[in-house]
Amino acid sequence: MTSVSIAAFEPVCAWLEAHGTSCFEMLGFVTGVLNVWLVTRQSLWSWPIGIINAAVYAFVFASAGLYSDTGLQIVYFGLSIYGWWHWWRGQPSGAAERAPLPVTPVPRALWPRLIGVTMLTWIVLATITIQIPTAVLPWFDAALVSSSLVAQWMMTRKLRECWLVWIVIDLSYVVLFLIRDLRLTAVLYFLFFALAVRGHIAWTRSMRASNSAK
């Protein structure tokens, strides 16, 4: 990007900063909505957009003192690479090509492990972040981060109930970001909530269609 094109964005960024946000937060907003919308449609392109979104929000959250969420974006970056590969690989179909990865429910035996990982991660993150003087709401932040990690992993495996977990997480994040005066990001996570409802409906239909085709 040339210095001329960068200069063209300066008035826009100045206006955004004057209204309580920033160019980085706006970029995170746009890539975030696009990412989740593409996931609801089971599009492989959701993952590269998610990689960009994770990089942008790592900077935004670090600037806001939300260190658990900063670390979460770094993990999202890695999980997005994994999800991109896993969705692209699909599942063996017995033919030369692999079938698309189907939406499936969470196996009953998996739930205790998911809950256990969430609780352990929450305690470890909170214990670390409460030692940082500038950390904001470390226990609340860590709880949302640990839940998000599990929900993101569930998404990489196309487990339908990931959307139910995201619904609770997204509404909780709206509260957190309003507290931190990240108003645009609070709006973003309310849109994430609406998209999570849409995603649950769409993935449920996809799962039923797949089961009926067997």
N, C-alpha and C positions, 0 to 999 in steps of 0.2 A: 504494500500500500504506500503510495507516494505521500510526500508532505502536503501536497495540495488536497488530496482526498481526505487526509486526516484533519486538515484545517477546516474542511467543509462540515465536519461533525462537531466542531468545537461549540458553535452556537447552540446546537441541539443538546449537547452534554451540559452546557451552562444552564440552559432552561430546565433540564431535568433536575440538576442539583439544586436549583432555586426552589423547586417544588418537592423536595424531600426524597429524591431518588438519584440514580446515576445511569450513565450509559451502560456500565457493566450489569447493573441490576435489570435494565431494560432488555439487554441481550439475553440474560438468564431467563427473563420472563418469556420472550419469544421462543427460544429454543426449548424451554421447559414445556410450554403448551404443545408445541409441535411434536416433541418427543412422546409425551403421554398419549396424545391423539393417535399417533402412529402405532403405539403399542396396543391401543384398544382395537386397532384394525389388523393386529398381528403382522405388521410390516417390518421387514428386516431393516429398513432404513431408520427405524426408531433408535437403533443402537449407536450409529455414528453421531446422530444428533444428540443422544444422551451423553456421549463422550465430551462433546463441546460444552454442553450444559454443566456437566460436573466440573470442568476446568474453570468455567466462569464463576460458578457459585462457590468454589473453594476460595477464590479471592474475595467475594462479597461477604461470606460468613466470617472469614478471618478478620476482615475490617470491622465487623460488628461485634467481635469478641465471642462469637459462638464457635468455640474451638472443637467441640465434639462434632458439630455439623461440618466444620472444615475437614476434619478427618473422614467424615462420612462421604464427602464428595470425592476424596481420593480413592476410597474403596469403591464407590460408584463407578469411577473411571475404570478400575480393573474389572468389576462385574459387568460393565457394559461391553468390554472386549470379550469376556467369556460368553455373555448372552448372545452377542453377535455371532460368535463361532458356533454356539450350541444350536441356535435357531437355523443358521445356514446349513449345518450338518444334517439336521432333521433326524429321522429315525430309519433304521433299516426296513426296507419294504420287500426284500426278497428278490428285487430286480436290480438292474444296473444302477438306477437312480434311487435316491433315498426319498421317502415320503416326508411331507412337512411335519414338523413336530406338533402333535395334537394337544389340545387343552384337556387336562385331566383334573379330577378332584384330589385334594390332599389325602393320602392314605392315613387311616386312623392311627396306625402305629407311628407315624411321623410327627404327629402333633406334640407329644411330650418332648421330643428332641428339639423341635422348633421353639417351644416355650422355654426349655432349659437353656438353650443357646441365647435366647433373648435376655433372660434374667441374668445370666453370667456376664454377658457383654455389658449390660446396664450397670451392674455393680462395679466392674472393672473400669469402665469409662468415667463413671461418676467419681470414683475414688481418685482417679488421676486428675480430672479437671477441677475438682474442688481445691486442689493445691495451687491452681493458677489464680493469682489475685484479680485479674480482669475478667475471669469467667462469669458468665451470666446464667443464672438458674441452672447450675450444672446437673442437678438430679433430674429435672424435667427435660432438659436438653438431651441428656444421656439416654433417658428412657425412650425418647422419640428416635434417637439415632439407632439404638439397638433394635428397635422394632422395624425401622426402615431397612436395616441391613437384611433382616430375615425376609421382609416383604420383597425386597429387590431380588434376593436369591430365588424366592418362590416364582417370581416373574420370569427369571431366566429359564426355569423349568416348565413354564406355562401351567402352573398350578392355579386353578380358578380362584381359590379363596384368597389369593394375594390381594385382590381388589377389596375384599372386606376389611383386610388389615389396613390397606391404604386409606380407606374411608375414615377410619378412626384417627390415623396418623395425620392426614391432611387437615382435618378439622382442628386437631390439637396444635398443629403448626400455625394455623391462622391466628390463634390466640398468642402464641409465642412471638410471632413476627410483628403483631400489633404492639406488644409490649416493648419490643426493640425498635419500634418506629420504622420498620421496613414495610411500609404500607403497600408498595407495589408487589412485593413478594407475598404479602398476606393475601392480596387479590389473586395472585398466581396460584396459591395453595387452595383457595376456595374454588378456582377453576379446576384444579387437580381433583378436588373432592367430587365435583360434578362429573368429571371425566372418569373417575374411579367407579361411580355408579353406572355410567354408560359402559365402562369396560366389563364390569361384572355381568351386566345383562348380555353384552355381545359375546363374551367368552362362554357363558352358560348356553347360549343358543348354539355356538360352535361345537361345544362338547356334546350336546344332545344330537346335533346333526351328524357328528362323527360316529356316535354310538348307534344311531338308527341305520347308518350306512353299512354297519358290520353285518 
